[in-house]
């Protein structure tokens, strides 16, 4: 399905694989960030006492990585509407999880909604499988404003707003470079 903004997403499209090194830091940081303080996610000795060979990634970290995979593919205007996943083989430190995805459905409308089947595998097998529903707003839906210097129209939205906020490639903040929003 071709969209006005040039997005050529079609049912059956495969997303590029994403390799994620599963580090001890990623596992612990993900658990702490999601306020999951179960010892099996940060204490290797206690994890072994409970029958696991090492600490392992929690479902909330996996959920976040799946969401990142989808939004990295579709861009900053993509909005996750649903993530339904099931875990399989644990993600242990030192392994690599490879996420893959396939567009399984498209629902046209003011906002194109895509359904993507996602699978994440590691050295033990399938770590995660599920479906992500993502809204893909058209670029033409972004508000048009007047540029600060020439008065020429400037399209703003999540991408251009982020670029305007960060300034030059150095990342220096340039607050006065932001256009005024008119109407």
Phi and psi in degrees as a GROMACS rama.xvg file:
@    title "Ramachandran Plot"
@    xaxis  label "Phi"
@    yaxis  label "Psi"
@TYPE xy
-87.6304  137.114  UNK-2
-112.35  160.536  UNK-3
-54.4893  -34.3759  UNK-4
-84.2067  5.29986  UNK-5
90.3632  -0.509481  UNK-6
-67.5365  117.372  UNK-7
-100.368  33.4237  UNK-8
-65.1216  132.105  UNK-9
-133.785  151.986  UNK-10
-60.3212  134.627  UNK-11
96.8514  -12.9694  UNK-12
-61.4616  135.521  UNK-13
-96.5998  134.454  UNK-14
-80.928  147.645  UNK-15
-61.7861  139.633  UNK-16
-63.4929  150.66  UNK-17
-123.665  119.636  UNK-18
-94.1171  126.567  UNK-19
-121.342  112.742  UNK-20
-65.4232  128.165  UNK-21
-92.0034  100.846  UNK-22
-102.863  160.726  UNK-23
-59.4555  -39.8125  UNK-24
-62.7757  -44.4842  UNK-25
-60.5658  -44.2205  UNK-26
-63.2095  -49.2048  UNK-27
-68.1686  -45.7177  UNK-28
-62.0739  -40.5724  UNK-29
-63.6881  -40.6828  UNK-30
-65.5478  -45.6507  UNK-31
-65.8095  -43.0244  UNK-32
-61.6742  -31.6494  UNK-33
-96.661  10.5567  UNK-34
58.7459  35.0239  UNK-35
-102.968  97.0058  UNK-36
-96.0536  18.0059  UNK-37
-61.8033  134.394  UNK-38
-60.756  -25.2719  UNK-39
-66.5337  -9.78335  UNK-40
-102.942  -1.58317  UNK-41
-146.969  -13.7535  UNK-42
-121.567  103.152  UNK-43
-60.8849  -40.2544  UNK-44
-64.084  -46.2469  UNK-45
-68.2136  -33.6841  UNK-46
-62.4935  -41.4982  UNK-47
-65.6714  -38.8097  UNK-48
-61.1688  -27.6923  UNK-49
-92.9961  7.48784  UNK-50
99.8397  1.5299  UNK-51
-97.868  143.139  UNK-52
-68.6032  -17.6908  UNK-53
-167.858  179.743  UNK-54
-64.8972  159.968  UNK-55
-144.02  157.306  UNK-56
-67.5388  140.617  UNK-57
-86.0782  164.97  UNK-58
-66.2267  -31.7578  UNK-59
-68.208  -35.3817  UNK-60
-66.9534  -45.2623  UNK-61
-58.7466  -44.6058  UNK-62
-58.0219  -44.4522  UNK-63
-64.1536  -40.1343  UNK-64
-67.4673  -36.635  UNK-65
-63.861  -45.3051  UNK-66
-60.7193  -42.3822  UNK-67
-61.1532  -42.0397  UNK-68
-57.3112  -44.7784  UNK-69
-69.3868  -47.2757  UNK-70
-70.9088  -30.0331  UNK-71
-63.6196  -37.2798  UNK-72
-72.3602  -48.3777  UNK-73
-88.3525  -13.2387  UNK-74
100.558  172.297  UNK-75
-69.1169  -14.5433  UNK-76
-84.8795  -11.8138  UNK-77
-66.7474  139.343  UNK-78
-123.475  119.845  UNK-79
-69.068  126.668  UNK-80
-104.518  -21.6558  UNK-81
-168.707  140.335  UNK-82
-133.183  116.434  UNK-83
-123.299  109.091  UNK-84
-128.215  158.673  UNK-85
-129.484  138.148  UNK-86
-90.5153  151.585  UNK-87
-127.225  -113.291  UNK-88
-64.197  136.605  UNK-89
-65.7492  153.03  UNK-90
-95.498  111.506  UNK-91
-103.426  156.691  UNK-92
-58.3769  142.758  UNK-93
93.2447  -9.37097  UNK-94
-93.6828  176.674  UNK-95
-128.655  131.41  UNK-96
-99.7435  131.818  UNK-97
-112.722  116.417  UNK-98
-93.464  135.238  UNK-99
-132.026  156.966  UNK-100
-151.305  155.38  UNK-101
-138.071  132.054  UNK-102
-70.6919  121.373  UNK-103
-106.851  -18.8878  UNK-104
-159.061  150.289  UNK-105
-132.775  133.027  UNK-106
-118.482  107.533  UNK-107
-73.0374  162.201  UNK-108
162.636  -165.109  UNK-109
-56.2051  -32.0462  UNK-110
-125.851  125.406  UNK-111
-72.038  130.199  UNK-112
-112.2  124.933  UNK-113
-110.174  144.012  UNK-114
-112.33  130.269  UNK-115
-125.972  126.302  UNK-116
-83.2441  128.247  UNK-117
-121.636  139.139  UNK-118
-132.728  137.589  UNK-119
-123.997  123.3  UNK-120
-115.802  156.573  UNK-121
-138.354  -170.667  UNK-122
-63.3104  -18.4422  UNK-123
-94.4225  -14.0177  UNK-124
135.856  -143.971  UNK-125
-83.9839  115.863  UNK-126
-83.6072  -41.7181  UNK-127
-145.848  146.152  UNK-128
-145.106  145.391  UNK-129
175.256  -167.894  UNK-130
-130.72  137.055  UNK-131
-119.733  133.16  UNK-132
-107.05  127.637  UNK-133
-135.056  134.676  UNK-134
-91.9045  136.019  UNK-135
-121.061  86.1408  UNK-136
-64.3418  144.388  UNK-137
-70.3944  145.192  UNK-138
-59.5419  -33.6136  UNK-139
-65.7534  -11.4274  UNK-140
-82.0152  -9.5263  UNK-141
-70.7964  144.712  UNK-142
-66.2062  147.269  UNK-143
-103  133.257  UNK-144
-127.434  175.221  UNK-145
-96.3989  132.798  UNK-146
-66.3221  154.643  UNK-147
-71.7169  -25.9975  UNK-148
-105.814  -59.075  UNK-149
-88.1133  -16.0626  UNK-150
80.5049  3.71361  UNK-151
-72.8295  151.435  UNK-152
-61.5436  139.78  UNK-153
-128.896  126.735  UNK-154
-82.6043  128.06  UNK-155
-117.947  156.159  UNK-156
175.911  -167.544  UNK-157
-56.2438  -41.5625  UNK-158
-70.4305  -54.1169  UNK-159
-68.1365  -33.0192  UNK-160
-62.2815  -42.6603  UNK-161
-65.2177  -41.2915  UNK-162
-65.6114  -43.1014  UNK-163
-64.655  -35.0967  UNK-164
-72.171  -30.6304  UNK-165
-89.275  -18.2193  UNK-166
76.3658  -150.087  UNK-167
-63.0558  173.584  UNK-168
-53.7388  -28.0575  UNK-169
-64.9391  -16.377  UNK-170
86.6559  5.66843  UNK-171
-64.3706  144.768  UNK-172
-76.9368  131.866  UNK-173
-130.104  74.1385  UNK-174
-62.714  -31.8792  UNK-175
-76.8671  -6.89987  UNK-176
-81.9788  -5.4181  UNK-177
-78.577  133.255  UNK-178
-72.4033  154.441  UNK-179
-78.1914  137.494  UNK-180
-83.16  125.395  UNK-181
-114.373  118.887  UNK-182
